[in-house]
Amino acid sequence: MVSTYHSELGNASGKNGVFLLTKPTKTLLKALAGETQDTPPVWMMRQAGRYLPEYRATRAKAGDFLSLCYNSDLATEVTLQPIRRFGFDGSILFADILLVPQALGAKLWFVTGEGPRLSTVTSQADLDNLGPVDEIDATLSPIYQTVRNLSQELPKETTLIGFAGAPWTVATYMIAGRGTPDQGPAHKLMQENVAVFDGLMDLITKATIAYLARQIEAGAEVVKLFDSWAGSLSPAAFERYCIAPHIEIVTALKARFPDVPIIGFPRGANGQYVDYTNKVAVDCVAVDTGVTADWAAQNVQPLRCVQGNLDQTLLVSGGDKLVSETKRVVKSFKGGAHIFNLGHGITPDASPDNVAIMIDAVRGA
């Protein structure tokens, strides 16, 4: 199928799906192309969320979290809210990493105050009960519509970011049926039933490729892989279950959409960020607060654009430290391509006023 996606990195019409390259003008795309800028582009993980009163009002209108995700008009609205309020350089699609398991046939629901719950996959029979990858669009089509909406409604200077959870992180939820402190159930299945574990990882990997490809076709200009629990993997398991599936996903997407940048986030990788960067052909590596900005600037930034890595708790506490730490992160990464972001997602107790202060510090640093 000929791609219909639109990207500033390849947006001129061509024959047979071939696009003519143009130099990006959006600041976030410039960073992803490796350009060092005096002021880095800025966005936040979970920037559309519970810290904003307008989000809470829209979610109440939707009725529950999943209804909000699958209502394209309301999901578009909450994605746009932080752009209107703060003028971020990037806008990330409002959705959830567990929509892919649901599309594969897992039961998914959310418990107020506790988070997601899923039916579990712990045996070959459980795995066999999941549906094929080519049927996930029946569930996920509203998400693609949200992307199409955003590609039309975002300000022309704002980059649209799609995303998915990485296979290991998604698998931890599917195996345990919920989030766990140490991802113990997934580690146990990995050790005790490699065939089922590997089969689940392979299914999620293929579904992730399909899901991200459809987001790109709908208008996402960048996509991001969130491996939130990569830090709990041993070095050998990190190689097999973080790096290897990321390579498979990135290779497949780049073959179809060579001009669409990809951000990888193996959270908690610590020193393995370097190995990840050397082996996975993402355009940018997001780093968490487990490493310092100076360390990442020295060890990761010479290889790739870096995204990060302000401590998200500072958006709760605020004060002079928020300003000084924001400026410190900007200064640390000033020698190369950098996208300013948090080390993880903004928390519900963060202050919108502190977000505004952070942005002013980035742009005035």
ROSE-80747 format. One record per residue: z, x, y of N, C-alpha, C in turn. Coordinates in steps of 0.001 Angstrom, whole numbers, padded with zeros to 6 digits, always signed. Layout:
ZXYZXYZXY
...
***
This chain:
+000000+000851-001199+000000+000000+000000+000000+000884+001245
-000819+000568+002188-000875+001319+003438+000355+000999+004270
+001008+002027+004754+002231+001826+005537+001918+001168+006860
+002820+000276+007272+002688-000363+008584+003817+000037+009510
+004580+001059+009110+005735+001407+009923+005297+002014+011244
+006196+001896+012202+005957+002451+013532+007016+003496+013819
+006597+004661+014205+007532+005704+014588+006967+006478+015752
+007842+006846+016660+007381+007655+017787+006896+009017+017309
+007346+009443+016126+006890+010723+015600+005505+010611+014979
+005019+009393+014784+003688+009231+014240+003192+007836+014540
+002890+007561+015778+002686+006175+016154+001274+005841+016623
+000361+006768+016491-001001+006450+016880-001767+005925+015670
-002595+004921+015879-003303+004302+014770-004257+005300+014135
-004382+005185+012830-005320+006027+012105-005853+005276+010911
-006831+005837+010219-007427+005179+009066-006642+005523+007801
-006636+004563+006877-006023+004779+005568-004564+005181+005653
-003869+004651+006648-002437+004905+006746-002079+006262+007300
-003065+007004+007831-002790+008327+008401-002501+008152+009883
-001384+008720+010331-000968+008564+011721-001096+009893+012459
-001468+009821+013709-001599+011014+014541-000256+011339+015164
+000144+012577+015074+001446+012980+015580+001467+013026+017099
+002564+012589+017671+002796+012720+019100+004160+013343+019294
+004314+014074+020361+005594+014709+020634+006610+013641+021025
+007783+013654+020391+008762+012605+020704+009300+012723+022112
+009591+011562+022707+010227+011529+024015+011651+010990+023938
+011985+010276+022888+013348+009783+022714+014267+010954+022391
+015412+010990+023034+016275+012163+022899+016757+012372+021467
+017034+011293+020751+017515+011455+019379+016415+012007+018481
+015194+011547+018669+014076+012068+017883+013764+013515+018254
+013978+013874+019511+013794+015282+019891+014765+016173+019121
+016018+015752+019032+016999+016535+018286+016605+016647+016827
+016155+015555+016238+015765+015571+014829+014524+016427+014588
+013723+016618+015634+012572+017515+015540+012966+018973+015763
+014280+019224+015987+014770+020586+016130+014890+021083+017545
+014741+020191+018520+014768+020613+019918+016199+020730+020444
+016499+021841+021081+017775+022025+021769+017692+021364+023140
+018665+020521+023457+018659+019784+024720+019935+020072+025502
+019825+020033+026813+020997+020288+027654+022093+019255+027387
+021697+018006+027187+022638+016928+026875+022245+016329+025536
+023128+016348+024555+022742+015825+023246+022687+014301+023251
+021825+013725+022424+021879+012274+022238+023199+011896+021575
+023624+010649+021784+024918+010220+021254+024810+008822+020653
+025413+008655+019492+025666+007348+018910+026901+007493+018029
+027400+006399+017487+028613+006448+016667+028391+005713+015350
+028912+006288+014291+028956+005550+013043+029881+004342+013193
+029440+003198+012681+030127+001906+012807+030254+001469+014265
+029260+001812+015078+029386+001491+016504+029345-000018+016754
+028743-000785+015850+028848-002246+015919+029977-002658+014988
+031083-003104+015553+032202-003401+014674+033398-004007+015366
+034504-004009+014617+035680-004794+015000+036384-004320+016263
+036090-003130+016756+036727-002676+017994+036167-003403+019213
+035036-004093+019034+034400-004805+020143+034730-006294+020089
+035224-006878+021171+035526-008312+021169+034292-009166+020935
+033130-008728+021429+031916-009519+021232+031499-009534+019764
+031776-008433+019052+031514-008430+017612+032409-009440+016904
+033665-009443+017223+034597-010352+016558+034201-011807+016796
+033720-012092+017985+033277-013458+018283+032047-013834+017458
+031112-012898+017314+029907-013179+016539+030231-013314+015062
+031128-012472+014569+031508-012580+013157+032187-013922+012891
+033003-014390+013801+033642-015693+013633+032592-016791+013553
+031538-016643+014331+030448-017621+014301+029740-017603+012948
+029610-016408+012371+028934-016280+011073+029773-016866+009947
+031090-016790+010064+031977-017334+009049+032619-016285+008170
+031855-015298+007727+032402-014203+006927+031460-013016+007025
+031904-011879+006493+031173-010625+006678+029781-010672+006044
+029690-011131+004792+028393-011152+004128+027424-012115+004802
+027944-013242+005270+027080-014183+005999+026527-013542+007262
+027334-012702+007900+026871-011981+009084+025771-010992+008718
+025958-010250+007624+024940-009276+007196+023602-009948+006911
+023643-011128+006282+022421-011782+005832+021839-012764+006846
+022488-012950+007976+021928-013758+009048+021211-012814+010010
+019902-012782+009934+019138-011775+010690+019365-011882+012190
+019468-013090+012700+019668-013261+014141+021035-012727+014577
+022083-013068+013812+023425-012599+014177+023577-011103+013917
+022978-010588+012851+023033-009145+012591+022304-008367+013675
+021210-008930+014152+020505-008314+015285+021411-008285+016511
+022074-009391+016760+022960-009486+017923+024066-008435+017873
+024753-008289+016743+025861-007333+016719+025351-005895+016759
+024136-005659+016269+023558-004316+016397+023259-003975+017848
+022833-004976+018603+022487-004763+020008+023704-004665+020922
+024824-005250+020520+025995-005314+021399+026449-003946+021926
+026632-002923+021065+027067-001634+021617+025998-000938+022452
+024734-001288+022227+023665-000710+023053+023747-001296+024456
+023956-002593+024541+024101-003220+025856+025319-002681+026603
+026394-002523+025882+027654-002138+026531+027674-000661+026906
+027167+000214+026016+027363+001649+026216+026070+002443+026426
+024923+001891+026073+023686+002638+026231+023553+003822+025301
+023971+003660+024041+023805+004739+023071+022331+005104+022911
+022084+006344+022508+020713+006804+022278+020168+006351+020921
+021058+006009+020001+020648+005529+018694+021327+004217+018381
+020614+003357+017662+021159+002069+017242+021017+001966+015733
+022136+001874+015017+022078+001806+013565+022149+000357+013107
+021274+000028+012211+021212-001294+011607+022588-001771+011162
+022934-003011+011467+024172-003584+010957+023923-004152+009570
+024568-003571+008581+024474-004017+007194+025663-003397+006463
+025583-003272+005147+026664-002677+004372+026070-001952+003174
+026703-000846+002774+026152-000064+001662+026207-000818+000336
+027026-001863+000240+027180-002573-001030+026214-003738-001186
+025311-003914-000256+024283-004933-000429+023302-004545-001528
+023088-003253-001731+022195-002812-002808+022770-003176-004179
+024043-002894-004481+024580-003378-005757+024451-004885-005928
+024694-005633-004868+024550-007083-004961+023106-007460-005281
+022156-006778-004659+020746-007058-004925+020361-006715-006361
+021072-005763-006945+020824-005395-008346+021505-006350-009330
+022315-007268-008823+022923-008257-009690+024425-008209-009789
+025061-007237-009130+026525-007195-009131+027068-008321-008261
+028178-008886-008666+028850-009875-007830+029600-009121-006724
+029514-009602-005502+030131-008934-004357+030814-009973-003489
+032052-009678-003110+032763-010515-002154+033743-009633-001388
+034226-010136-000266+035147-009383+000571+036466-010132+000674
+037573-009396+000520+038908-009955+000642+039440-009602+002024
+039806-010602+002806+040263-010366+004167+041438-009391+004186
+041304-008351+004977+042357-007359+005108+042397-006320+004013
+041563-006478+002993+041583-005526+001877+040239-004864+001625
+039143-005524+001958+037847-004902+001770+037049-005485+000625
+036012-004760+000168+035068-005315-000800+035617-005345-002230
+035093-006301-002985+035337-006393-004429+033988-006620-005112
+033805-005981-006257+032574-006124-007015+032900-006322-008492
+031973-006967-009212+032041-006920-010663+031772-005482-011095
+032400-005052-012165+032364-003631-012528+031253-003300-013520
+030848-002037-013487+029890-001487-014449+030588-000338-015159
+031012-000560-016389+031744+000458-017148+031205+000631-018563
+030164-000107-018924+029614-000035-020278+028102-000181-020226
+027463+000097-021354+026014-000068-021427+025622-001529-021229
+026445-002446-021747+026152-003869-021565+026184-004257-020092
+027177-003720-019362+027250-003990-017918+026009-003465-017210
+025603-002277-017582+024422-001664-016962+023172-002474-017279
+023060-002915-018532+021887-003692-018945+021807-005038-018227
+022945-005540-017772+022966-006831-017086+022481-006761-015645
+022363-005552-015121+021842-005407-013759+020340-005630-013754
+019824-006087-012634+018404-006396-012544+017554-005184-012229
+016240-005340-012299+015331-004229-012000+015197-003997-010505
+014810-002785-010165+014660-002402-008760+013613-003252-008058
+012562-003622-008772+011485-004355-008098+011850-005787-007747
+013090-006200-008047+013522-007547-007669+014551-007557-006534
+014897-006389-006000+015969-006364-004995+015563-006993-003674
+014262-007042-003378+013830-007581-002087+014149-009063-001942
+014279-009764-003059+014609-011179-002980+015942-011388-002274
+016877-010462-002473+018179-010521-001814+018152-009859-000449
+017430-008750-000342+017521-007903+000847+016517-008236+001949
+015671-009235+001736+014656-009550+002752+015245-009865+004129
+016434-010515+004235+016994-010722+005580+017330-009424+006302
+017670-008387+005543+017970-007087+006158+016708-006508+006784
+015604-006623+006080+014346-006122+006621+013936-006912+007867
+014244-008203+007879+013939-009001+009065+014774-008538+010252
+016043-008181+009995+016881-007646+011073+016257-006383+011653
+015753-005517+010783+015096-004293+011260+013881-004642+012113
+013086-005604+011649+011911-006013+012443+012343-006554+013799
+013383-007369+013805+013886-007896+015078+014269-006765+016027
+015026-005809+015500+015521-004716+016336+014397-003839+016853
+013376-003639+016035+012264-002798+016481+011565-003396+017687
+011697-004710+017863+011106-005383+019015+012075-005507+020186
+013367-005606+019911+014335-005953+020951+015119-004779+021527
+015158-003654+020848+015880-002510+021389+015179-001948+022625
+015931-001370+023554+015293-000673+024674+014359+000415+024154
+013305+000661+024894+012271+001577+024418+012784+002997+024233
+013882+003348+024895+014409+004713+024769+015406+004859+023618
+015716+003762+022932+016735+003791+021890+016087+003914+020522
+016575+004841+019716+016036+005082+018381+016708+004166+017362
+015911+003529+016522+016416+002609+015504+016663+003367+014197
+017907+003303+013718+018322+004037+012529+018604+003052+011390
+017939+003224+010266+018265+002503+009052+019191+003348+008191
+019737+002763+007142+020663+003554+006319+020846+002931+004944
+021436+003742+004075+021874+003289+002757+023030+004167+002314
+023841+003656+001415+024839+004483+000769+024167+005375-000260
+024661+006590-000410+024117+007501-001407+024576+007076-002804
+023841+007456-003844+024145+006969-005194+025570+007211-005670
+026121+008415-005456+027480+008662-005934+028472+007712-005269
+028396+007579-003976+029346+006724-003264+029204+005266-003693
+027981+004780-003800+027777+003403-004247+028291+003219-005674
+028046+004209-006523+028500+004121-007918+030016+004024-008009
+030742+004719-007128+032207+004664-007206+032721+003242-007021
+032077+002482-006138+032471+001090-005933+032044+000203-007105
+030863+000457-007634+030374-000374-008720+031193-000175-009997
+031687+001017-010208+032464+001308-011412+033893+000796-011284
+034504+001003-010124+035894+000585-009927+036016-000879-009525
+034963-001430-008947+035023-002789-008453+035650-002903-007075
+035958-001777-006479+036589-001738-005164+036674-000281-004718
+037107-000065-003491+037368+001291-003047+038654+001809-003672
+038691+003093-003988+039870+003712-004596+040219+004997-003857
+041475+005428-003896+041871+006620-003140+041196+007906-003604
+040955+008021-004911+040431+009287-005446+039160+009118-006262
+038572+007916-006231+037372+007621-007005+037588+007890-008507
+038843+007715-008928+039229+008027-010303+038418+007316-011368
+038185+006000-011284+037398+005329-012321+035996+005916-012491
+035365+006296-011399+034026+006880-011501+034082+008252-012164
+035067+009050-011785+035218+010355-012435+035488+010186-013932
+036273+009191-014300+036592+008947-015704+035344+008569-016489
+034534+007642-015935+033307+007258-016623+032346+008433-016717
+032286+009241-015677+031431+010428-015674+031757+011340-016853
+033045+011461-017163+033487+012337-018241+033351+011682-019623
+033600+010370-019687+033716+009715-020990+032437+009043-021471
+031539+008693-020572+030299+008027-020979+029182+008468-020045
+028706+009672-020289+027694+010268-019411+026419+009427-019387
+026054+008838-020521+024815+008070-020584+024864+006877-019637
+025975+006142-019652+026094+004993-018755+026172+005454-017307
+026970+006492-017062+027106+006972-015692+025768+007440-015150
+025057+008258-015922+023763+008761-015463+022751+007623-015303
+022818+006628-016189+021916+005492-016073+022155+004708-014801
+023427+004531-014460+023765+003829-013218+023309+004631-012008
+023553+005925-012016+023125+006768-010902+021609+006713-010719
+020879+006730-011829+019422+006691-011744+018948+005361-011166
+019577+004263-011590+019202+002950-011076+019476+002852-009581
+020647+003315-009141+020980+003264-007714+020024+004143-006915
+019703+005311-007450+018788+006225-006748+017442+005566-006508
+016887+004949-007539+015574+004305-007392+015655+003098-006448
+016753+002347-006519+016916+001213-005616+017056+001675-004172
+017724+002799-003967+017911+003340-002615+016587+003774-002015
+015750+004392-002819+014418+004778-002343+013645+003540-001897
+013660+002509-002734+012923+001288-002411+013480+000622-001159
+014784+000574-001056+015458-000080+000075+015148+000638+001381
+015271+001957+001396+015004+002714+002615+013522+002664+002978
+012653+002673+001984+011218+002581+002261+010888+001268+002961
+011510+000187+002508+011259-001105+003140+011826-001144+004560
+012951-000493+004797+013476-000420+006162+012505+000323+007072
+011934+001410+006570+010971+002175+007366+009736+001328+007654
+009240+000636+006648+008076-000229+006840+008365-001322+007873
+009625-001751+007944+010003-002808+008890+010212-002283+010303
+010319-000962+010477+010436-000416+011820+011511+000622+012046
+012290+000979+011029+013293+002028+011215+012603+003355+011510
+013063+004030+012550+012454+005302+012952+013132+006500+012309
+014344+006299+011839+015157+007315+011180+015925+006590+010089
+016227+007280+008989+017136+006695+008005+018232+007710+007687
+019390+007177+007310+020538+008029+007027+021119+007686+005665
+021501+008717+004922+022165+008584+003631+023647+008883+003810
+024486+007902+003527+025929+008062+003637+026522+008349+002257
+026989+009576+002036+027716+009894+000802+029182+010098+001167
+029857+008986+001407+031200+009022+001979+032233+009673+001077
+032005+009660-000244+032984+010216-001180+032487+011501-001854
+031519+012178-001234+031011+013431-001803+032103+014477-001942
+033106+014430-001072+034161+015438-001083+035051+015400-002307
+034996+014330-003096+035838+014272-004295+035160+014872-005516
+033922+015327-005370+033191+015924-006488+033523+017404-006634
+033650+017861-007865+033791+019296-008126+032491+019984-007749
+032485+021312-007604+031234+021993-007251+030073+021680-008194
+030335+021664-009497+029255+021369-010446+028791+019926-010309
+029745+019000-010163+029383+017596-010009+028716+017345-008663
+029103+018078-007637+028465+017963-006326+026977+018306-006444
+026690+019338-007190+025298+019752-007403+024514+018657-008132
+025129+018070-009150+024423+017128-010016+024363+015719-009436
+025450+015292-008771+025550+013890-008385+025514+013633-006874
+025526+014703-006089+025271+014556-004652+023928+015184-004315
+023804+016474-004528+022589+017179-004109+021357+016668-004848
+021412+016564-006164+020214+016198-006941+019669+014814-006570
+020500+013764-006504+019925+012477-006101+019459+012447-004649
+020131+013192-003774+019658+013270-002389+018269+013907-002350
+018072+014944-003140+016748+015577-003202+015705+014575-003673
+016035+013811-004706+015084+012832-005241+014730+011783-004191
+015726+011292-003484+015488+010269-002462+014668+010829-001313
+015068+011989-000804+014372+012586+000341+012935+012936-000036
+012733+013490-001222+011383+013861-001662+010484+012637-001740
+010997+011552-002303+010194+010334-002437+009856+009741-001071
+010823+009706-000170+010563+009134+001151+009628+010004+001964
+009815+011310+001898+008944+012210+002655+007503+012158+002150
+007328+011899+000860+005969+011792+000321+005239+010600+000914
+005971+009527+001190+005365+008312+001732+005388+008276+003256
+006452+008818+003840+006655+008727+005293+007024+010118+005825
+006084+011043+005830+006419+012428+006179+006951+012616+007589
+006670+011679+008486+007072+011832+009880+008385+011133+010214
+009007+010487+009233+010261+009777+009482+011437+010697+009161
+012258+011035+010148+013389+011934+009905+014459+011273+009047
+015188+012111+008315+016278+011664+007463+017529+012465+007803
+018652+011749+007949+019957+012374+008173+020762+012266+006883
+021341+013364+006438+022198+013353+005258+023651+013572+005656
+024554+012828+005010+025983+012942+005336+026808+013043+004044
+026968+014255+003508+027833+014446+002344+029274+014685+002798
+029929+013614+003201+031255+013741+003828+032247+014447+002907
+033008+015363+003501+034000+016110+002745+033441+017301+002002
+032205+017673+002283+031574+018775+001552+032189+020129+001871
+032818+020262+003036+033441+021531+003434+032443+022679+003313
+032774+023747+002595+031871+024889+002506+030555+024574+001833
+030508+023490+001063+029274+023114+000376+028241+022486+001302
+028604+022268+002567+027603+021836+003534+026434+022829+003576
+026722+024102+003431+025661+025114+003496+024727+024973+002309
+025291+024833+001108+024473+024662-000098+023633+023395+000018
+024252+022325+000481+023531+021065+000668+022355+021252+001627
+022607+021910+002745+021567+022089+003759+020427+022948+003241
+020749+023951+002443+019719+024823+001886+018850+024120+000850
+019397+023107+000182+018687+022504-000949+018076+021137-000667
+018648+020398+000270+018163+019039+000540+017368+019057+001846
+016133+018590+001796+015226+018719+002939+015404+017589+003951
+016671+017275+004268+016910+016325+005357+016601+017014+006683
+016390+016229+007709+016089+016781+009026+017349+017083+009813
+018458+016499+009407+019719+016680+010112+020856+016503+009116
+021901+017301+009275+023091+017197+008433+024251+016740+009304
+024839+015609+008956+026025+015119+009647+027257+015763+009032
+028169+016217+009879+029379+016883+009387+030611+016115+009835
+031633+016134+008995+032878+015436+009295+033871+016414+009914
+035098+015963+010109+036102+016801+010758+036811+017738+009789
+036371+017767+008529+036916+018741+007597+036454+020154+007896
+035405+020275+008707+034958+021586+009189+034992+021545+010707
+035176+022679+011340+035187+022722+012793+033758+022743+013329
+033615+022334+014573+032301+022390+015208+031797+023828+015285
+032697+024765+015543+032286+026168+015610+031765+026654+014260
+032441+026258+013184+031987+026660+011848+030615+026068+011559
+030440+024773+011847+029161+024132+011581+028053+024733+012443
+028382+025087+013681+027387+025710+014555+026939+027057+014015
+027855+027765+013397+027544+029090+012865+026837+029026+011518
+027203+028043+010684+026742+028055+009298+025690+027005+008956
+025662+025908+009685+024721+024832+009367+023628+024711+010415
+024002+024790+011680+023037+024568+012762+021871+025553+012774
+022047+026815+012354+020864+027683+012298+019812+027209+011301
+020229+026353+010361+019318+025858+009334+018727+024490+009675
+019464+023684+010433+019074+022299+010629+019770+021712+011853
+019225+020635+012370+019939+019845+013367+021274+019410+012772
+022313+019400+013604+023643+018982+013151+024050+017723+013913
+024689+016798+013193+025253+015611+013830+026767+015621+013649
+027479+015372+014734+028942+015310+014633+029595+015855+015885
+030885+016143+015753+031811+015725+014713+033200+015507+015347
+033238+014686+016414+034489+014390+017111+035434+013620+016192
+036706+013960+016232+037733+013241+015486+037805+011798+015988
+037537+010855+015097+037477+009445+015494+038817+008902+015965
+039922+009522+015577+041232+009030+016014+041441+009204+017513
+040657+010092+018134+040785+010293+019567+040325+009068+020363
+039516+008220+019740+039096+006999+020414+040182+005934+020377
+041241+006207+019638+042433+005361+019664+043424+005910+020683
+043687+007212+020594+044714+007820+021447+044228+008071+022870
+042945+008418+023035+042375+008623+024367+043009+009774+025120
+043084+009645+026432+043725+010649+027265+042878+011887+027497
+043524+012897+028074+042825+014137+028400+042262+014830+027160
+042953+014671+026034+042479+015346+024824+041135+014795+024372
+040913+013508+024544+039612+012936+024203+038513+013611+024996
+038722+013783+026286+037705+014405+027136+037511+015869+026770
+038608+016603+026613+038491+018041+026323+037856+018293+024958
+038221+017487+023961+037648+017678+022623+036179+017278+022592
+035807+016229+023317+034403+015845+023402+033586+016978+024000
+034080+017540+025087+033354+018648+025725+033318+019886+024841
+034384+020093+024063+034412+021242+023153+033336+021115+022080
+033180+019926+021515+032151+019711+020497+030765+019945+021086
+030516+019396+022263+029218+019597+022918+028966+021086+023155
+029968+021792+023641+029812+023223+023910+029558+024012+022637
+030262+023668+021570+030103+024398+020309+028675+024331+019790
+028030+023173+019979+026694+022975+019414+025577+023175+020433
+025887+023712+021613+024876+023771+022676+023736+024739+022360
+023908+025603+021359+022883+026600+021053+021775+026116+020143
+021807+024836+019739+020775+024351+018832+020648+022841+018894
+019875+022302+017972+019657+020859+017930+020940+020161+017499
+021330+019154+018258+022627+018491+018026+022536+017025+018408
+023105+016179+017563+023322+014767+017863+024825+014549+017909
+025337+014113+019035+026778+013905+019147+027167+012624+018416
+028225+012751+017595+028713+011619+016833+030155+011901+016448
+030755+010968+015746+032107+011151+015243+032067+011817+013874
+033250+012252+013411+033332+012823+012074+033306+011766+010995
+033577+010540+011352+033457+009386+010462+033328+008156+011353
+033423+006962+010778+033201+005760+011562+034336+005453+012523
+033984+004837+013648+035001+004394+014597+035893+003349+013924
+037166+003385+014211+038129+002488+013559+038339+001215+014379
+038787+000129+013733+038937-001137+014446+039936-001099+015609
+040883-000142+015552+041895-000071+016609+041479+000821+017772
+040256+001306+017767+039771+002140+018869+039578+001293+020120
+039662+001943+021264+039508+001260+022545+038076+001387+023057
+037426+000282+023398+036103+000374+024025+036112+001221+025296
+037213+001191+026027+037299+002025+027231+037210+003504+026874
+037832+003881+025757+037769+005279+025327+036361+005673+024892
+035613+004730+024320+034215+005020+023965+033425+005342+025220
+033621+004560+026265+032929+004826+027533+033302+006177+028111
+034574+006534+028005+035042+007837+028489+034377+008954+027696
+034281+008787+026375+033637+009790+025527+032184+009985+025922
+031469+008903+026110+030057+009011+026470+029894+009710+027804
+030733+009377+028774+030658+010052+030069+030925+011542+029924
+031849+011896+029033+032161+013313+028814+030994+014043+028167
+030311+013376+027237+029136+013986+026603+028048+014219+027636
+027766+013226+028414+026633+013307+029324+026942+014077+030592
+028230+014294+030832+028579+015084+032000+029135+016440+031644
+029186+016746+030336+029814+018010+029888+028988+019208+030297
***
